[in-house]
Every structure is written in structure tokens, then in C-alpha cells.
């Protein structure tokens, strides 16, 4: 195994983290922004009011896109194992 294979796998792994984690991050960012604006407008500063909608949105995102995420990660893992074995 040459030195470029682990470097390429690391780079592709970081890209995979961004691709798979991006939708959850963007959903939580959007919900957090909306809840922050609502909390500022209504002056309700309870931590549960900000946390629960973000947790529900993350769970919904995982429920909707979880299969796609697992498929992408399993494909990356299978390709990585094949590339590390040298076949």
C-alpha cells in the first residue's frame, strides 16, 4: 500500500462526512434560526423551546434520509476495504 492511498481515503472520508452530515446540519441550522427569531420576538427564553424543535427536526431528517446516508457510508466502507487490500 502506497502513501497516497491513505491520504486519498482520508480526503474522501472527510468529503463523505460533509455530504452525509450536511443535510442534518442544514436542517438544524434552519430550525435553530427560526426558533431564535421566534424566541427573540416573543421573549420566551426557555432552553426546551429551542432544543425540542431542533431535536425533532434532526430525528425527522434522519428518518427521511437515513437509508440514503447508510447506503453512502456502506459503499464508502466497502470501497475503502477493497482499495486497502490492493485488489
KEBADREN-658168 format. One record per residue: residue number from 1; x, z, y of N, C-alpha, C in turn; residue in one letter. Coordinates in steps of 0.001 Angstrom, whole numbers, plus 500000, padded with zeros to 6 digits. Example, Ala and Ser with C-alpha at 12.3 -4.5 7.8 and 13.67 -1.06 7.14 Angstrom:
2
@i=1	n.px=513190	n.pz=507800	n.py=494310	ca.px=512300	ca.pz=507800	ca.py=495500	c.px=513200	c.pz=507800	c.py=496700	aa=A
@i=2	n.px=512850	n.pz=507080	n.py=497750	ca.px=513670	ca.pz=507140	ca.py=498940	c.px=512900	c.pz=507870	c.py=500030	aa=S
# end
This chain:
87
@i=1	n.px=500853	n.pz=500000	n.py=498827	ca.px=500000	ca.pz=500000	ca.py=500000	c.px=500896	c.pz=500000	c.py=501231	aa=X
@i=2	n.px=500687	n.pz=499032	n.py=502097	ca.px=501485	ca.pz=498938	ca.py=503309	c.px=500937	c.pz=499870	c.py=504373	aa=X
@i=3	n.px=501673	n.pz=499998	n.py=505447	ca.px=501296	ca.pz=500915	ca.py=506521	c.px=500120	c.pz=500392	c.py=507345	aa=X
@i=4	n.px=499871	n.pz=499101	n.py=507294	ca.px=498776	ca.pz=498548	ca.py=508096	c.px=497409	c.pz=498818	c.py=507471	aa=X
@i=5	n.px=497333	n.pz=499038	n.py=506163	ca.px=496038	ca.pz=499297	ca.py=505515	c.px=495425	c.pz=500617	c.py=505995	aa=X
@i=6	n.px=496168	n.pz=501747	n.py=506001	ca.px=495554	ca.pz=502972	ca.py=506531	c.px=495205	c.pz=502872	c.py=508017	aa=X
@i=7	n.px=496019	n.pz=502169	n.py=508781	ca.px=495724	ca.pz=502012	ca.py=510199	c.px=494437	c.pz=501218	c.py=510395	aa=X
@i=8	n.px=494266	n.pz=500151	n.py=509620	ca.px=493038	ca.pz=499361	ca.py=509717	c.px=491826	c.pz=500155	c.py=509239	aa=X
@i=9	n.px=491998	n.pz=500921	n.py=508172	ca.px=490889	ca.pz=501736	ca.py=507674	c.px=490482	c.pz=502799	c.py=508694	aa=X
@i=10	n.px=491466	n.pz=503387	n.py=509362	ca.px=491162	ca.pz=504384	ca.py=510390	c.px=490412	c.pz=503750	c.py=511554	aa=X
@i=11	n.px=490876	n.pz=502586	n.py=512001	ca.px=490215	ca.pz=501893	ca.py=513106	c.px=488784	c.pz=501530	c.py=512723	aa=X
@i=12	n.px=488610	n.pz=500971	n.py=511521	ca.px=487268	ca.pz=500603	ca.py=511072	c.px=486384	c.pz=501832	c.py=510868	aa=X
@i=13	n.px=486973	n.pz=502937	n.py=510450	ca.px=486205	ca.pz=504173	ca.py=510295	c.px=485711	c.pz=504706	c.py=511628	aa=X
@i=14	n.px=486546	n.pz=504617	n.py=512645	ca.px=486122	ca.pz=505065	ca.py=513976	c.px=485027	c.pz=504162	c.py=514541	aa=X
@i=15	n.px=485137	n.pz=502870	n.py=514283	ca.px=484075	ca.pz=501954	ca.py=514699	c.px=482786	c.pz=502282	c.py=513949	aa=X
@i=16	n.px=482912	n.pz=502617	n.py=512659	ca.px=481739	ca.pz=502971	ca.py=511857	c.px=481067	c.pz=504226	c.py=512402	aa=X
@i=17	n.px=481848	n.pz=505200	n.py=512817	ca.px=481275	ca.pz=506414	ca.py=513405	c.px=480472	c.pz=506065	c.py=514653	aa=X
@i=18	n.px=481006	n.pz=505169	n.py=515469	ca.px=480279	ca.pz=504757	ca.py=516668	c.px=479011	c.pz=503986	c.py=516364	aa=X
@i=19	n.px=479076	n.pz=503110	n.py=515375	ca.px=477908	ca.pz=502291	ca.py=515027	c.px=476820	c.pz=503145	c.py=514385	aa=X
@i=20	n.px=477209	n.pz=504026	n.py=513484	ca.px=476219	ca.pz=504833	ca.py=512769	c.px=475715	c.pz=505987	c.py=513633	aa=X
@i=21	n.px=476590	n.pz=506598	n.py=514412	ca.px=476184	ca.pz=507733	ca.py=515231	c.px=475596	c.pz=507347	c.py=516573	aa=X
@i=22	n.px=475799	n.pz=506099	n.py=516984	ca.px=475311	ca.pz=505643	ca.py=518277	c.px=473816	c.pz=505774	c.py=518482	aa=X
@i=23	n.px=472995	n.pz=505316	n.py=517529	ca.px=471541	ca.pz=505434	ca.py=517745	c.px=471070	c.pz=506872	c.py=517921	aa=X
@i=24	n.px=471596	n.pz=507782	n.py=517126	ca.px=471192	ca.pz=509193	ca.py=517258	c.px=471631	c.pz=509731	c.py=518618	aa=X
@i=25	n.px=472865	n.pz=509413	n.py=519000	ca.px=473379	ca.pz=509890	ca.py=520283	c.px=472537	c.pz=509356	c.py=521439	aa=X
@i=26	n.px=472204	n.pz=508073	n.py=521404	ca.px=471430	ca.pz=507488	ca.py=522499	c.px=470013	c.pz=508049	c.py=522563	aa=X
@i=27	n.px=469404	n.pz=508280	n.py=521412	ca.px=468056	ca.pz=508862	ca.py=521394	c.px=468092	c.pz=510278	c.py=521959	aa=X
@i=28	n.px=469059	n.pz=511063	n.py=521524	ca.px=469149	ca.pz=512440	ca.py=522020	c.px=469498	c.pz=512468	c.py=523510	aa=X
@i=29	n.px=470316	n.pz=511526	n.py=523955	ca.px=470645	ca.pz=511438	ca.py=525375	c.px=469410	c.pz=511109	c.py=526202	aa=X
@i=30	n.px=468631	n.pz=510139	n.py=525739	ca.px=467416	ca.pz=509764	ca.py=526466	c.px=466391	c.pz=510885	c.py=526508	aa=X
@i=31	n.px=466175	n.pz=511533	n.py=525371	ca.px=465205	ca.pz=512636	ca.py=525333	c.px=465695	c.pz=513803	c.py=526181	aa=X
@i=32	n.px=466988	n.pz=514081	n.py=526127	ca.px=467542	ca.pz=515160	ca.py=526951	c.px=467408	c.pz=514882	c.py=528432	aa=X
@i=33	n.px=467596	n.pz=513624	n.py=528814	ca.px=467442	ca.pz=513255	ca.py=530222	c.px=465997	c.pz=513420	c.py=530677	aa=X
@i=34	n.px=465066	n.pz=512952	n.py=529867	ca.px=463648	ca.pz=513092	ca.py=530214	c.px=463252	c.pz=514561	c.py=530273	aa=X
@i=35	n.px=463706	n.pz=515347	n.py=529301	ca.px=463354	ca.pz=516770	ca.py=529315	c.px=464007	c.pz=517496	c.py=530487	aa=X
@i=36	n.px=465213	n.pz=517109	n.py=530843	ca.px=465866	ca.pz=517717	ca.py=532004	c.px=465109	c.pz=517431	c.py=533291	aa=X
@i=37	n.px=464638	n.pz=516192	n.py=533430	ca.px=463849	ca.pz=515845	ca.py=534621	c.px=462541	c.pz=516623	c.py=534632	aa=X
@i=38	n.px=461880	n.pz=516723	n.py=533478	ca.px=460629	ca.pz=517486	ca.py=533408	c.px=460862	c.pz=518970	c.py=533686	aa=X
@i=39	n.px=461951	n.pz=519523	n.py=533179	ca.px=462238	ca.pz=520934	ca.py=533439	c.px=462545	c.pz=521163	c.py=534913	aa=X
@i=40	n.px=463253	n.pz=520233	n.py=535539	ca.px=463548	ca.pz=520382	ca.py=536966	c.px=462285	c.pz=520244	c.py=537808	aa=X
@i=41	n.px=461382	n.pz=519355	n.py=537394	ca.px=460155	ca.pz=519152	ca.py=538161	c.px=459190	c.pz=520318	c.py=538013	aa=X
@i=42	n.px=459122	n.pz=520905	n.py=536814	ca.px=458165	ca.pz=521984	ca.py=536579	c.px=458794	c.pz=523370	c.py=536714	aa=X
@i=43	n.px=460102	n.pz=523434	n.py=536847	ca.px=460865	ca.pz=524674	ca.py=536971	c.px=460676	c.pz=525586	c.py=535756	aa=X
@i=44	n.px=460498	n.pz=524979	n.py=534591	ca.px=460455	ca.pz=525727	ca.py=533329	c.px=461847	c.pz=525643	c.py=532731	aa=X
@i=45	n.px=462563	n.pz=526754	n.py=532652	ca.px=463943	ca.pz=526752	ca.py=532191	c.px=464102	c.pz=527490	c.py=530867	aa=X
@i=46	n.px=463235	n.pz=527211	n.py=529939	ca.px=463321	ca.pz=527810	ca.py=528605	c.px=464197	c.pz=526911	c.py=527733	aa=X
@i=47	n.px=465095	n.pz=527516	n.py=526950	ca.px=466001	ca.pz=526710	ca.py=526131	c.px=465266	c.pz=525974	c.py=525020	aa=X
@i=48	n.px=464189	n.pz=526556	n.py=524501	ca.px=463431	ca.pz=525904	ca.py=523432	c.px=462761	c.pz=524629	c.py=523928	aa=X
@i=49	n.px=462382	n.pz=524612	n.py=525193	ca.px=461727	ca.pz=523426	ca.py=525752	c.px=462702	c.pz=522245	c.py=525769	aa=X
@i=50	n.px=463965	n.pz=522503	n.py=525963	ca.px=464951	ca.pz=521430	ca.py=525947	c.px=465457	c.pz=521096	c.py=524562	aa=X
@i=51	n.px=465531	n.pz=522086	n.py=523673	ca.px=466113	ca.pz=521868	ca.py=522348	c.px=465150	c.pz=521228	c.py=521362	aa=X
@i=52	n.px=463934	n.pz=521702	n.py=521306	ca.px=462992	ca.pz=521245	ca.py=520287	c.px=462681	c.pz=519751	c.py=520368	aa=X
@i=53	n.px=462446	n.pz=519180	n.py=521540	ca.px=462221	ca.pz=517723	ca.py=521576	c.px=463444	c.pz=516924	c.py=521138	aa=X
@i=54	n.px=464646	n.pz=517383	n.py=521495	ca.px=465860	ca.pz=516675	ca.py=521060	c.px=466018	c.pz=516766	c.py=519548	aa=X
@i=55	n.px=465746	n.pz=517926	n.py=518978	ca.px=465846	ca.pz=518080	ca.py=517521	c.px=464802	c.pz=517217	c.py=516819	aa=X
@i=56	n.px=463595	n.pz=517159	n.py=517347	ca.px=462551	ca.pz=516328	ca.py=516743	c.px=462901	c.pz=514844	c.py=516862	aa=X
@i=57	n.px=463459	n.pz=514438	n.py=517995	ca.px=463849	ca.pz=513040	ca.py=518171	c.px=464995	c.pz=512671	c.py=517237	aa=X
@i=58	n.px=465954	n.pz=513575	n.py=517042	ca.px=467060	ca.pz=513306	ca.py=516121	c.px=466551	c.pz=513207	c.py=514692	aa=X
@i=59	n.px=465624	n.pz=514085	n.py=514311	ca.px=465058	ca.pz=514033	ca.py=512963	c.px=464280	c.pz=512739	c.py=512754	aa=X
@i=60	n.px=463529	n.pz=512315	n.py=513758	ca.px=462777	ca.pz=511061	ca.py=513655	c.px=463719	c.pz=509867	c.py=513553	aa=X
@i=61	n.px=464800	n.pz=509900	n.py=514312	ca.px=465780	ca.pz=508814	ca.py=514260	c.px=466445	c.pz=508759	c.py=512891	aa=X
@i=62	n.px=466791	n.pz=509912	n.py=512343	ca.px=467371	ca.pz=509946	ca.py=511005	c.px=466376	c.pz=509476	c.py=509952	aa=X
@i=63	n.px=465118	n.pz=509818	n.py=510123	ca.px=464106	ca.pz=509401	ca.py=509171	c.px=463912	c.pz=507883	c.py=509219	aa=X
@i=64	n.px=463925	n.pz=507315	n.py=510425	ca.px=463703	ca.pz=505878	ca.py=510569	c.px=464937	c.pz=505057	c.py=510204	aa=X
@i=65	n.px=466122	n.pz=505499	n.py=510601	ca.px=467332	ca.pz=504701	ca.py=510416	c.px=468280	c.pz=505283	c.py=509383	aa=X
@i=66	n.px=467881	n.pz=506327	n.py=508687	ca.px=468767	ca.pz=506989	ca.py=507735	c.px=469197	c.pz=506098	c.py=506587	aa=X
@i=67	n.px=468282	n.pz=505280	n.py=506074	ca.px=468621	ca.pz=504375	ca.py=504985	c.px=469656	c.pz=503353	c.py=505402	aa=X
@i=68	n.px=469477	n.pz=502798	n.py=506597	ca.px=470442	ca.pz=501844	ca.py=507126	c.px=471807	c.pz=502500	c.py=507325	aa=X
@i=69	n.px=471810	n.pz=503718	n.py=507843	ca.px=473067	ca.pz=504430	ca.py=508068	c.px=473795	c.pz=504705	c.py=506760	aa=X
@i=70	n.px=473063	n.pz=505165	n.py=505761	ca.px=473683	ca.pz=505441	ca.py=504465	c.px=474192	c.pz=504167	c.py=503809	aa=X
@i=71	n.px=473470	n.pz=503078	n.py=503966	ca.px=473916	ca.pz=501799	ca.py=503405	c.px=475217	c.pz=501338	c.py=504053	aa=X
@i=72	n.px=475293	n.pz=501439	n.py=505383	ca.px=476519	ca.pz=501042	ca.py=506086	c.px=477702	c.pz=501910	c.py=505676	aa=X
@i=73	n.px=477489	n.pz=503231	n.py=505568	ca.px=478590	ca.pz=504126	ca.py=505197	c.px=479023	c.pz=503923	c.py=503754	aa=X
@i=74	n.px=478072	n.pz=503672	n.py=502853	ca.px=478445	ca.pz=503446	ca.py=501459	c.px=479181	c.pz=502126	c.py=501287	aa=X
@i=75	n.px=478802	n.pz=501104	n.py=502034	ca.px=479535	ca.pz=499835	ca.py=501995	c.px=480957	c.pz=500016	c.py=502501	aa=X
@i=76	n.px=481115	n.pz=500777	n.py=503574	ca.px=482456	ca.pz=501031	ca.py=504108	c.px=483302	c.pz=501800	c.py=503100	aa=X
@i=77	n.px=482712	n.pz=502803	n.py=502454	ca.px=483455	ca.pz=503585	ca.py=501469	c.px=483878	c.pz=502718	c.py=500285	aa=X
@i=78	n.px=482963	n.pz=501883	n.py=499788	ca.px=483297	ca.pz=501017	ca.py=498657	c.px=484392	c.pz=500026	c.py=499025	aa=X
@i=79	n.px=484302	n.pz=499443	n.py=500210	ca.px=485332	ca.pz=498503	ca.py=500651	c.px=486666	c.pz=499205	c.py=500856	aa=X
@i=80	n.px=486638	n.pz=500415	n.py=501355	ca.px=487875	ca.pz=501171	ca.py=501575	c.px=488563	c.pz=501491	c.py=500249	aa=X
@i=81	n.px=487788	n.pz=501886	n.py=499250	ca.px=488369	ca.pz=502215	ca.py=497948	c.px=488995	c.pz=500972	c.py=497323	aa=X
@i=82	n.px=488311	n.pz=499838	n.py=497419	ca.px=488848	ca.pz=498597	ca.py=496870	c.px=490128	c.pz=498208	c.py=497597	aa=X
@i=83	n.px=490143	n.pz=498322	n.py=498917	ca.px=491333	ca.pz=497946	ca.py=499693	c.px=492493	c.pz=498899	c.py=499437	aa=X
@i=84	n.px=492227	n.pz=500182	n.py=499209	ca.px=493305	ca.pz=501125	ca.py=498946	c.px=493897	c.pz=500945	c.py=497549	aa=X
@i=85	n.px=493054	n.pz=500460	n.py=496610	ca.px=493567	ca.pz=500258	ca.py=495252	c.px=494420	c.pz=499014	c.py=495152	aa=X
@i=86	n.px=494322	n.pz=498120	n.py=496134	ca.px=495160	ca.pz=496928	ca.py=496149	c.px=494610	c.pz=495769	c.py=495368	aa=X
@i=87	n.px=493356	n.pz=495762	n.py=495034	ca.px=492760	ca.pz=494671	ca.py=494260	c.px=492097	c.pz=493668	c.py=495152	aa=X
# end
